[in-house]
Every structure is written in C-alpha cells, then in structure tokens.
Amino acid sequence: MAPRTTFQAGGCARILLEPTSEQEILAALAWTMERNIPLHPIGKGSNLVVSDRGWDGAILLVGKGLAGVEFDGPVAMVRSGTMLTDLVMQSIRRGLGGIEMLAGIPGTVGGAVYIDAGAYGQEFRDRCRTVRSCTRDGVLVERCASECDFGYRTSIFRHNDEIILSATLELVPGDTEELRTRIRDMQQARRDKQPLDKPNAGSLFKRPPGGIASKIVDEAGLKGFRVGGAAISEKHAGFAVNLGGATAQDLWDLSCEVIRRVEASHGITLEREVVFLGEF
C-alpha cells in the first residue's frame, strides 16, 4: 500500500478492489460481506498508514474510475473519486467559489466529506448540501448536510461504515481572476510553511480543544524529532514526514512518543488525525 498512500510507507493489504461504477461498488460490498472480509475505503490515501505486517482485509479504492463533476448553475454534483483540487479548478473556470481554499488538499471529494476537510477558514460542510452513500449491505442513502453530523475533521461517515458515493455543493459566484489569485496566494503560503517536498499526510494530529497541535508540539521541543526514517518536520511541527525509508512502525512510534511527551509537558492528550490500519 505504500505507493497508494501519500506517506509512501507501510505494508500490504490482502485485497485491492478498484471499482469503476456504483454498481461495481455494490458488487464489491456484497463479495466481501459474503466472505466476511474487512473492508476499508480510500481515495488518494492521504490520511492512511497500513501496518508493515500487512492488513488482512480489502482496500476499496474509490479513485479516478469514480470521478466526475456536473454543474447546474452554482450547483455542483460531484462523484466521490473526484480530486478536490480538480473540483476547485473546474468551479473557478465557471466563476464559482466558496471552496477555493481547499485546492491544496491532496485528497478526493469522498475524503473531504468523510473528515469535513477544511483550510484557511473554509470547510467542506459550508458548501455541501447533500451526500449520497451506501451501507455495507447495499442500501443507498441520501442525506442533507444537516444530517451528516459534520464537525471538526469528522462526519457521520466516520462512524456508520457507509461508502460515500457523491455529494452536491452549492457554490458562490465570484470573479475568476480574483479566485485564481486567492489560490496562488494560498499555494505559496503552503509552500512557504509546509514540508511539501517530503512525503507526508498533512496534519498528524487533530486540533485539541483550546489549542493548536503544531504550536503545542513545537513548544514541547519536538520539531525535528526523529524515529527511524520518520520525523516531525523542521518546517511545520504539525506534520510528520518520511525522510526516506520510513516504515509504518516508525510513523506509529513517532506519533506515540509525541503524544507521550506532549502529555508530560502540557497535560494534553493529542489525538491522531492519520488512520493507522492493522497491528502496530
């Protein structure tokens, strides 16, 4: 799974399923249920580490085979495998904004729904109107945004085991050039502040109540702290990076030690944002 995750680290999954239609998703769900095989959906793999020992389950890759956007005025109907940046750029070409600050997030729309992706003051839920999903036994469900329990880096889909199929967003008319300028400024800010030159998965930890994880990790003196090939970035203490040859266990051990030291220095228990799948 290393080549299929942005950390570029980790072991194998037993099975990889790559559907190209909703019908194939339903078939994959039925096939794994009949055989009692655990299933984990991913998009770009930008929030995942699979154990070096492997994972005895099926990865459901909801990617480019399930991508696409249809516009009806300011309303965008988006399939879950669509890259978030692709959605933003297609919207801007039509003079539609409200999600432009999400352009730098290296994930899919399905992932953005799953964690309520956000950046620079914009959250996916702000523009989301409906989400279509299916249960593990193949029942199709459509929810309005208020039924999705969106919150900071969470949604109902983190808890109900459903597969996200598509979402409908209501965007905001704007000036195309102004929107492009905002994106250029945001992307430059990312390059200046974040370790985009090294494999990473964005924020390693969720924002704790009343604080900022990167600030707390920095205050604990952990910038540059290293375990094997994994380290807390010297550039941004909220990021873990693969310095080259990092194992999944390196990343896990790094996160454990940061949690331990921050708890000792600040009395705060950090919660991982990255998903670690398998045994560690």
C-alpha positions in Angstrom: 0.0 0.0 0.0 3.0 2.4 0.3 2.7 3.6 -3.4 -1.0 4.2 -2.8 -0.6 6.5 0.3 1.0 10.0 0.5 3.3 8.9 3.3 4.8 6.3 0.8 5.2 3.9 3.7 3.6 0.7 5.0 2.8 -2.9 4.1 0.3 -4.8 2.0 -3.4 -5.3 2.1 -4.8 -8.7 1.4 -7.0 -7.5 -1.4 -7.3 -4.3 -3.5 -10.7 -3.6 -5.1 -10.9 -0.8 -7.7 -14.5 -0.2 -8.8 -15.3 2.0 -11.8 -19.0 2.4 -11.1 -21.5 2.4 -8.3 -22.7 -1.0 -9.5 -19.2 -2.4 -9.0 -19.1 -0.8 -5.5 -22.3 -2.7 -4.6 -20.8 -5.9 -6.0 -17.6 -5.4 -4.0 -19.6 -4.8 -0.8 -21.6 -8.0 -1.4 -18.5 -10.0 -2.3 -16.6 -9.0 0.9 -19.7 -9.5 3.1 -20.3 -13.0 1.8 -16.7 -13.9 2.7 -16.6 -11.9 6.0 -13.6 -9.9 4.7 -13.0 -6.5 6.5 -13.2 -3.5 4.1 -11.6 -0.1 4.2 -12.4 2.6 1.6 -9.7 5.0 0.5 -9.3 7.8 -2.1 -5.9 9.3 -2.6 -4.5 7.6 0.6 -3.6 11.0 2.0 -4.6 10.1 5.6 -3.6 6.4 5.9 -0.8 4.2 7.0 -1.0 0.4 6.7 1.0 -1.7 9.1 4.3 -3.2 7.9 2.9 -6.6 8.9 0.1 -6.1 6.4 -3.7 -5.9 6.8 -5.9 -9.0 6.3 -8.7 -7.1 4.6 -9.8 -5.5 1.4 -9.0 -1.9 0.4 -11.8 -0.3 -1.7 -10.1 2.3 -3.9 -12.6 5.0 -4.8 -10.5 6.8 -7.3 -10.4 8.1 -10.9 -12.8 5.5 -12.1 -15.5 7.1 -9.9 -14.7 10.7 -10.7 -16.6 13.4 -12.4 -18.5 16.8 -11.9 -21.7 18.0 -13.4 -22.7 21.7 -13.0 -26.2 23.2 -12.9 -25.6 26.9 -12.4 -23.9 27.3 -9.0 -24.7 23.7 -8.0 -22.0 21.0 -8.5 -22.9 17.3 -8.4 -19.6 15.6 -7.7 -18.6 11.9 -7.6 -16.6 10.8 -4.6 -13.5 9.8 -6.5 -13.0 13.3 -7.9 -9.8 15.0 -6.7 -10.7 18.0 -4.6 -8.3 20.2 -6.5 -9.9 19.2 -9.8 -13.3 20.2 -8.4 -12.0 23.6 -7.3 -10.3 24.3 -10.7 -13.4 23.3 -12.7 -15.5 25.5 -10.4 -13.2 28.5 -10.8 -13.3 28.3 -14.6 -17.1 28.8 -14.2 -16.6 31.7 -11.9 -17.7 29.8 -8.8 -16.0 29.9 -5.4 -16.6 29.1 -1.8 -14.2 26.1 -1.8 -11.1 27.7 -3.5 -9.0 27.5 -0.3 -9.4 23.7 -0.3 -7.4 23.4 -3.6 -4.2 22.4 -1.8 -5.7 19.4 0.0 -4.3 16.2 -1.7 -7.5 14.1 -1.4 -10.7 13.2 -3.0 -14.2 14.6 -2.5 -15.1 11.4 -0.7 -12.3 12.0 1.7 -13.3 15.6 2.1 -16.8 14.5 3.1 -15.5 11.9 5.4 -13.4 14.3 7.5 -15.1 17.6 6.6 -11.9 18.8 5.0 -11.0 22.5 5.7 -8.3 25.0 5.2 -7.8 28.8 5.6 -11.2 29.4 7.0 -13.2 27.3 4.6 -14.8 24.0 5.5 -16.3 21.5 3.1 -19.6 21.5 5.0 -20.0 25.2 4.3 -20.9 24.5 0.7 -22.2 20.9 1.0 -25.9 20.4 0.5 -26.4 16.6 0.1 -24.4 13.4 0.3 -25.2 10.0 -1.3 -23.8 6.9 0.3 -24.5 3.2 0.6 -24.5 0.9 3.6 -22.3 -2.2 3.7 -25.4 -4.3 2.8 -26.0 -2.2 -0.3 -28.8 0.2 0.7 -28.5 3.6 -0.9 -28.9 6.6 1.4 -29.1 10.3 0.6 -28.7 12.9 3.4 -28.9 16.6 3.6 -25.8 18.3 5.1 -27.5 18.8 8.5 -28.0 15.0 8.8 -24.3 14.3 8.1 -23.1 15.4 11.6 -20.2 17.5 10.2 -17.7 18.8 12.7 -14.1 19.5 13.0 -12.4 16.7 11.0 -15.4 14.4 11.4 -18.8 13.4 10.0 -21.3 10.7 10.4 -19.4 8.6 7.9 -16.5 8.1 10.3 -18.9 6.1 12.5 -21.5 4.5 10.3 -19.3 2.3 8.0 -21.0 3.6 4.8 -19.3 4.2 1.5 -19.6 7.8 0.2 -20.7 7.9 -3.5 -21.3 11.6 -4.3 -22.0 15.0 -3.0 -23.9 18.1 -4.1 -22.4 21.5 -3.4 -23.9 25.0 -3.8 -21.1 27.3 -4.7 -20.8 31.1 -4.7 -20.5 33.2 -7.9 -17.2 35.2 -8.0 -14.6 36.7 -10.2 -12.5 34.1 -11.9 -9.3 36.1 -11.7 -9.8 37.0 -8.1 -10.4 33.4 -7.2 -7.2 32.4 -9.1 -5.2 35.0 -7.2 -6.5 33.7 -3.9 -5.4 30.2 -4.9 -2.0 31.3 -6.0 -1.5 33.2 -2.7 -2.7 30.2 -0.7 -0.5 27.7 -2.6 2.5 30.0 -2.0 1.7 30.1 1.7 1.6 26.3 1.8 4.9 26.1 0.1 6.4 28.6 2.5 5.1 27.0 5.7 4.6 23.3 5.0 7.1 20.5 4.1 5.6 19.7 0.7 8.9 18.5 -0.6 8.7 15.3 1.6 6.1 12.5 1.7 3.5 13.5 4.4 -0.2 13.1 5.2 -1.0 16.6 6.3 -1.7 17.2 9.9 -0.6 14.2 12.0 -2.9 15.3 15.0 -6.3 16.8 15.3 -6.6 20.3 16.9 -7.0 19.8 20.7 -9.7 21.8 22.5 -8.5 25.4 23.0 -5.2 24.8 21.3 -3.2 24.2 18.1 -1.5 20.9 17.8 1.5 22.2 15.8 2.1 25.0 18.4 2.0 22.6 21.3 4.3 20.1 19.6 6.7 22.9 18.8 6.6 24.2 22.5 7.4 20.6 23.6 10.7 20.9 21.6 9.8 18.2 19.1 10.5 19.9 15.8 12.9 17.6 14.0 12.3 14.8 16.5 13.0 11.6 14.6 12.2 7.9 14.9 13.9 5.8 12.2 13.1 7.4 8.8 10.1 9.4 10.2 10.3 12.8 11.8 8.4 15.8 12.9 9.0 18.4 10.3 11.6 21.1 11.0 9.4 23.4 8.9 6.0 22.8 10.5 5.6 20.9 13.8 2.1 19.7 12.8 3.5 17.5 10.1 5.2 14.1 10.2 7.4 13.4 7.2 9.1 10.4 5.6 12.7 11.4 5.4 13.4 8.3 3.2 12.8 4.7 4.0 10.4 5.3 6.9 8.4 2.3 7.9 4.8 2.3 9.1 6.1 1.3 12.5 8.5 4.4 12.5 5.5 6.6 11.9 3.4 4.9 14.6 6.3 5.0 17.2 6.9 8.7 16.3 3.2 9.6 17.0 3.2 7.6 20.2 6.3 9.4 21.6 5.0 12.8 20.6 1.7 12.0 22.4 3.6 10.9 25.5 5.9 13.9 25.6 3.1 16.5 25.0 1.0 14.9 27.7 4.0 15.1 30.1 4.8 18.7 29.2 1.4 20.2 28.6 -1.1 17.8 30.2 -2.9 17.5 26.8 -3.6 14.2 25.0 -3.2 14.6 21.3 -5.5 12.6 19.0 -4.2 11.2 15.7 -5.8 12.5 12.5 -4.0 10.0 10.4 -5.6 6.5 10.3 -3.2 3.6 11.2 -4.7 0.3 9.8 -3.5 -3.0 11.1 -1.3 -4.1 14.0 1.3 -1.8 15.5 
